[in-house]
Amino acid sequence: MDRERETLGRLLQAAIAAADPEVAVARAMVRRGERLEIAGLVVPHAARLRILAAGKAAVGMAAAAARIAGDRVAAGLVVTKDGHAAAAKTPAPLALHEAAHPVPDARSEAAGRALLAFAGEGSADEVVLVLLSGGASALLACPLPGLSLGDVARTTSLLLASGAAIDEINCVRKHLCDLTGGRLARAARGRTVALLAISDVIGDRLDVIGSGPCVPDPTRYSDALGVLRTRGLLGEVPHAVRTHLEAGVRGQRDESPKPGDGCFSKLRMAVVASNHDALVAAERTARSEGLRTVPIGAPLAGEARDVGRRLAALARAVRPSTPTLLLAGGETTVTLCGAGRGGRSQELALAAAIGLAGHAGAVLLAAGTDGTDGPTDAAGAFADGGTVARGAARGVVAAEALAANDAYGFFDAEGGLLRTGPTGTNVMDLVLLLRDAAANA
């Protein structure tokens, strides 16, 4: 299966390249002489830019913006996840902060406070350029008054373990943190805000990407409380969190800025790269290599193990007359029930491996486009009909590993992990499934 793995790895790299943050920003930001445009916004001749970049793709996005704007940059602040700063060189005069993800730490709170203050500094005619990518919510977690960082971190951990979707998690965070849910736009003090985002969410919703720091928040305290209730977490979150949200429902806490708020009157925004771009690039590359391509359809969502099982069943049912690539993107979830290690892509691949056991001619790759799947050093994993048997030969049982949420432990022993290192971008996950026609014979 080495040849098939090489093919899938090559297609993944093509997909990641299509979401390159520097290229994406350059598509939306153009300078010709003294004329500078950002997503169609013509920056006034005398105005300079105050760059605020946050997320896993922040360094590349900021590097491109600073290069294009040149002497029009007044100052800048970049916040990214540990290990992601090496993706591109942070140019002067941009300052760099690193923080923890997906659970925030003290550096996250400090970075969030710094970014809020930075947004309001400078001259009144500056344009605030916000460069946003996945991971920003955790990297900028500064609690609202009455809450502590520990409250936010504990609530985040519980939501992640519960299998909550990203829009649910960010709904809660928007009512716990002082920068999310449009509050960064408010901190800009009425200046023009230009937002360029790389999407890591299904539907490319700007109110969900990074918990929507610059756009109106359609959710309310009651929605955040509802998420905790639905996920069975009301009795587990810190008392201060529940008290804070209940006070918000009673109108005793200020709501996040809503549609029609004046702080959004000078907002220009655009999504500059997404999972769709990555899928199109993978499909185009596959066709250039002589593969037939079949997009699976709707974005992948729901429990990773359930999606993995369905994909394995699809692979077993499909009997192509020519080598075929089935491909899909999205973001699944994992409800933790064991103490193992892994991420959603690895868990999806492990469930698929169990479904493919003994079946020849199908190889699957599930991977995160950011290069980090869960709290591990792997981007994802490969699975095929021999994965379960290879694992057993090396002392690991696939079904037991899946029950313990220990996909990483299984694939580390079996040999199926894919390690790319941080890619510098983040457009959700990809699943590439190669089906060999020869297996039909």
ChimeraX attribute file (.defattr): number of C-alpha atoms within 10 A of each C-alpha:
attribute: neighborCount
match mode: 1-to-1
recipient: residues
	/A:1	12
	/A:2	7
	/A:3	8
	/A:4	18
	/A:5	19
	/A:6	11
	/A:7	13
	/A:8	24
	/A:9	18
	/A:10	15
	/A:11	22
	/A:12	25
	/A:13	16
	/A:14	20
	/A:15	25
	/A:16	27
	/A:17	19
	/A:18	22
	/A:19	28
	/A:20	22
	/A:21	31
	/A:22	21
	/A:23	17
	/A:24	21
	/A:25	26
	/A:26	17
	/A:27	13
	/A:28	17
	/A:29	21
	/A:30	18
	/A:31	16
	/A:32	9
	/A:33	6
	/A:34	12
	/A:35	12
	/A:36	20
	/A:37	16
	/A:38	23
	/A:39	18
	/A:40	14
	/A:41	15
	/A:42	13
	/A:43	20
	/A:44	14
	/A:45	10
	/A:46	9
	/A:47	16
	/A:48	23
	/A:49	25
	/A:50	25
	/A:51	24
	/A:52	24
	/A:53	31
	/A:54	32
	/A:55	32
	/A:56	31
	/A:57	36
	/A:58	35
	/A:59	32
	/A:60	28
	/A:61	32
	/A:62	30
	/A:63	21
	/A:64	21
	/A:65	25
	/A:66	23
	/A:67	16
	/A:68	18
	/A:69	21
	/A:70	13
	/A:71	10
	/A:72	19
	/A:73	22
	/A:74	19
	/A:75	18
	/A:76	24
	/A:77	24
	/A:78	27
	/A:79	31
	/A:80	30
	/A:81	25
	/A:82	15
	/A:83	14
	/A:84	23
	/A:85	22
	/A:86	13
	/A:87	17
	/A:88	18
	/A:89	11
	/A:90	21
	/A:91	16
	/A:92	13
	/A:93	13
	/A:94	20
	/A:95	13
	/A:96	19
	/A:97	18
	/A:98	19
	/A:99	25
	/A:100	19
	/A:101	21
	/A:102	18
	/A:103	20
	/A:104	23
	/A:105	20
	/A:106	16
	/A:107	18
	/A:108	27
	/A:109	22
	/A:110	16
	/A:111	24
	/A:112	27
	/A:113	17
	/A:114	16
	/A:115	23
	/A:116	21
	/A:117	13
	/A:118	19
	/A:119	25
	/A:120	19
	/A:121	15
	/A:122	16
	/A:123	12
	/A:124	13
	/A:125	14
	/A:126	22
	/A:127	24
	/A:128	24
	/A:129	25
	/A:130	29
	/A:131	25
	/A:132	30
	/A:133	29
	/A:134	27
	/A:135	25
	/A:136	29
	/A:137	31
	/A:138	29
	/A:139	32
	/A:140	33
	/A:141	31
	/A:142	29
	/A:143	24
	/A:144	17
	/A:145	11
	/A:146	11
	/A:147	18
	/A:148	17
	/A:149	19
	/A:150	15
	/A:151	17
	/A:152	26
	/A:153	20
	/A:154	17
	/A:155	24
	/A:156	21
	/A:157	15
	/A:158	19
	/A:159	24
	/A:160	19
	/A:161	14
	/A:162	18
	/A:163	19
	/A:164	22
	/A:165	18
	/A:166	20
	/A:167	17
	/A:168	18
	/A:169	23
	/A:170	26
	/A:171	26
	/A:172	27
	/A:173	24
	/A:174	31
	/A:175	30
	/A:176	28
	/A:177	26
	/A:178	23
	/A:179	29
	/A:180	33
	/A:181	31
	/A:182	25
	/A:183	22
	/A:184	25
	/A:185	33
	/A:186	23
	/A:187	19
	/A:188	24
	/A:189	14
	/A:190	17
	/A:191	22
	/A:192	22
	/A:193	27
	/A:194	25
	/A:195	25
	/A:196	26
	/A:197	31
	/A:198	32
	/A:199	27
	/A:200	27
	/A:201	24
	/A:202	22
	/A:203	13
	/A:204	18
	/A:205	16
	/A:206	24
	/A:207	22
	/A:208	27
	/A:209	26
	/A:210	31
	/A:211	30
	/A:212	25
	/A:213	29
	/A:214	30
	/A:215	27
	/A:216	22
	/A:217	24
	/A:218	13
	/A:219	19
	/A:220	21
	/A:221	25
	/A:222	16
	/A:223	17
	/A:224	24
	/A:225	22
	/A:226	17
	/A:227	20
	/A:228	23
	/A:229	12
	/A:230	10
	/A:231	14
	/A:232	14
	/A:233	18
	/A:234	17
	/A:235	10
	/A:236	13
	/A:237	19
	/A:238	18
	/A:239	12
	/A:240	14
	/A:241	23
	/A:242	18
	/A:243	13
	/A:244	21
	/A:245	22
	/A:246	17
	/A:247	15
	/A:248	19
	/A:249	18
	/A:250	11
	/A:251	11
	/A:252	11
	/A:253	16
	/A:254	11
	/A:255	16
	/A:256	23
	/A:257	25
	/A:258	17
	/A:259	13
	/A:260	9
	/A:261	13
	/A:262	13
	/A:263	25
	/A:264	22
	/A:265	14
	/A:266	13
	/A:267	18
	/A:268	18
	/A:269	19
	/A:270	15
	/A:271	20
	/A:272	22
	/A:273	26
	/A:274	23
	/A:275	30
	/A:276	22
	/A:277	17
	/A:278	27
	/A:279	26
	/A:280	16
	/A:281	21
	/A:282	27
	/A:283	24
	/A:284	16
	/A:285	18
	/A:286	20
	/A:287	14
	/A:288	10
	/A:289	11
	/A:290	11
	/A:291	19
	/A:292	18
	/A:293	19
	/A:294	13
	/A:295	14
	/A:296	17
	/A:297	10
	/A:298	10
	/A:299	17
	/A:300	20
	/A:301	15
	/A:302	17
	/A:303	19
	/A:304	26
	/A:305	24
	/A:306	17
	/A:307	20
	/A:308	27
	/A:309	20
	/A:310	16
	/A:311	24
	/A:312	27
	/A:313	14
	/A:314	16
	/A:315	22
	/A:316	16
	/A:317	9
	/A:318	15
	/A:319	18
	/A:320	15
	/A:321	14
	/A:322	14
	/A:323	17
	/A:324	22
	/A:325	25
	/A:326	22
	/A:327	22
	/A:328	20
	/A:329	27
	/A:330	21
	/A:331	23
	/A:332	26
	/A:333	25
	/A:334	24
	/A:335	17
	/A:336	16
	/A:337	12
	/A:338	12
	/A:339	10
	/A:340	16
	/A:341	19
	/A:342	25
	/A:343	27
	/A:344	25
	/A:345	31
	/A:346	36
	/A:347	33
	/A:348	34
	/A:349	34
	/A:350	34
	/A:351	25
	/A:352	31
	/A:353	29
	/A:354	22
	/A:355	23
	/A:356	28
	/A:357	16
	/A:358	14
	/A:359	16
	/A:360	16
	/A:361	21
	/A:362	25
	/A:363	27
	/A:364	30
	/A:365	28
	/A:366	32
	/A:367	32
	/A:368	31
	/A:369	29
	/A:370	23
	/A:371	24
	/A:372	22
	/A:373	25
	/A:374	20
	/A:375	12
	/A:376	14
	/A:377	17
	/A:378	25
	/A:379	25
	/A:380	34
	/A:381	28
	/A:382	28
	/A:383	30
	/A:384	28
	/A:385	22
	/A:386	18
	/A:387	26
	/A:388	24
	/A:389	18
	/A:390	18
	/A:391	19
	/A:392	14
	/A:393	12
	/A:394	12
	/A:395	12
	/A:396	19
	/A:397	16
	/A:398	25
	/A:399	17
	/A:400	12
	/A:401	21
	/A:402	24
	/A:403	14
	/A:404	17
	/A:405	26
	/A:406	23
	/A:407	29
	/A:408	28
	/A:409	18
	/A:410	31
	/A:411	29
	/A:412	16
	/A:413	16
	/A:414	21
	/A:415	14
	/A:416	23
	/A:417	25
	/A:418	23
	/A:419	16
	/A:420	18
	/A:421	15
	/A:422	24
	/A:423	23
	/A:424	29
	/A:425	33
	/A:426	29
	/A:427	30
	/A:428	23
	/A:429	28
	/A:430	27
	/A:431	28
	/A:432	25
	/A:433	28
	/A:434	25
	/A:435	27
	/A:436	21
	/A:437	16
	/A:438	13
	/A:439	14
	/A:440	13
	/A:441	6
